Amino acid sequence: MCCDGTLFDLVRLEPGDDARRLAQLGLPIAPGRGRQAARFPQPCAALCADGSCRLYADRPGQCRAFECRLLQEAKAGRVSFAAAARRVATARRRAEQVRRLLRALGDHDEQRALGERFHRTSERLESGTADAAASARYADLSLAVHRLKLEAHAHFHTPPADAPAPRAAGKPRRT
């Protein structure tokens, strides 16, 4: 989900990344402007249908370094790999629901990240031209996106380095 446009809209290149080489390998690198780093959009052009990366050995530093929170917790033994797999399956179902609703509302651009597709659809439908059925479907889409974002932030995005450690379930907070 980190490569298919579910979790991220883009990947920023890091100082050690060879933008020219990555472009030669088929990534559509957008050059940085000012202080902004070069980047490429998600879904990743190197993502294969089977979920593998066709340039895995040459992938950018951000891709090499990223481990979602759920993987970190499974590696640390705080969650079983079976429970992690169930959580991933739930998140994938939520993302697919968002994709289905976007298609139903006329957005078929599967080569754009879910966040970008949702924002474009929102702008179009909030312009006041949507009929009652589209408005109801848009409400369903908004709720589905909200649920997916909650799932992503709770289980997949890594917390900032200075974030407090999560409390164990059932332990009261000391005040």
N, C-alpha and C positions, 0 to 999 in steps of 0.2 A: 504494500500500500504506500510505501515511501516513494516508489518509482512510478506509480500509475496515476498520479494526480489526485489521490484521495487525501493524503496528509499534507502535501506541499504543492505550491503553485510553481516553484522554480528552485533551482540549485545555484548557489553562488560559488564561483570558483575561488580557490584560495591561492595565496602567493606561490606555492609550489606547483600548482597545476599548469600544464602546458596547453593553453587555449588553442593554439594552432594545431597541435597534435589531436586534441579532442575534436576539433572541427573536421580534420582529415578523416577521423574515425566515424563521422556522421552526426555528431551532436551539433545542433543549430545554436552556436555560441553567439550571444548578443554582447558586444563589447561594453565594457564599463564606461560610465560617464562621470567625470569628476571624481568623487570619492567612492562612487558605486562600483562594485566588483563586476567583472564579466559574469555572465550567467547563462543558463539554458532552461527552457520551460519544461514543465511536467505536463502530461506523461512523458517519460523519458524516451527519446528516439531509439535508445539501445535496449529497451525492454522488449524481450521476445514473448511470443504468445504463451509459452510454457512458464513464464515468470522469471526466466533466467536473464542475465545481462550479457549481451553479445560483446561487450568490451570490459568485462569484469576485471581483467588483469590491468587495464589502463584507466579504470574509473577515477573520477576526481576525488580529491581528499575528503570533501564533505560526505561523499558516498562511502568512502572507506571507513570513516570515523563513526558514522551514525549507527547507533544501536538504539532501538526504541526502548522505552521504559519497561515494557512488558518483557522483552528479551533480557534486559538487565536484571529484572526481578526473578526471572526463571533461572538464569545463570547463578544468581546468588542464593537460590533455594527458597525464596520467599513465596514463590508460586510454582506449582508443578507445571511441567511442559504440557501435560494433558489439559490443564485448566487454561494455560496460555493459548493453546490451539483452539479451544472453545471460544475464548475471547476474540481471537482473530476471526474466526468464522462468523461471530456475531457482528463484528465491525464490517466485514465484507458484505454481509447481508444488508446492513444499513447503507453502505455505499452503493450497492446495486439498487436499492430502493430509490435513492436520490437520482441515480442515472435513469431509472425507468420514468420517474416523475418529470425529469428534465426533458426526456424524449417526448413524453405525452404533452408537454407544454411547448413543443416545437424546437427544442435545442437538441440537435443531433451531432454536434461538433465534439466527437469523442477524443479529438486530439488536443483538447484543452482541459486544464485541471478543473476539478469539480467546483472549487471556490470561484474561479473565474466564470464558469458557466452559470453558477447560481447568481452571481452579481449581474451578469448580462441579462438573465431572465428576469431578475427582480426589477431592473431598470425598465425593461420593456413592459412588464405587467403593471408596474406602479405608475405608468404614464397615464393610466385611466382608460385604456382601450380594451381591457379584458372583460369578457362576458362573465356571467355568474358561474358557469361551470369551470372556466379557467381560473377564476378567483378562488374557488373552493379547492381546486387542485394545487394552486399556488400556496394556499394555507397549509395543505398537506406537505408540500415540498419544504416550506419554511420549517415546519416541525421536524421533518426528517433530517434536514441539514443541522438543525439545532442538536438533535439527538446524536448525530454522527460527530459533531464538534465536541460534545461532552465526552463521548467515548474516546475520541482521539486525545483530548487533553488529559483525561484521567489515566489512560493506559498506554498511549503510544508516544506522545511528545515527551521529551526528556525535560525534567525540571531544571531551572537555573541552578548553577553551582551553589548559590547562597540560599536556596530554598530549604526550609526546615524539612527534616526527614518525616515521611508519613507516619502517623500514629498507627499502632497495631489496633485492629478491630477490638472493641470491647474495653479498651483501656481508657479510663477517664482522663481528661486533660487537667493538669495541675494549673491552678490560677494563683 
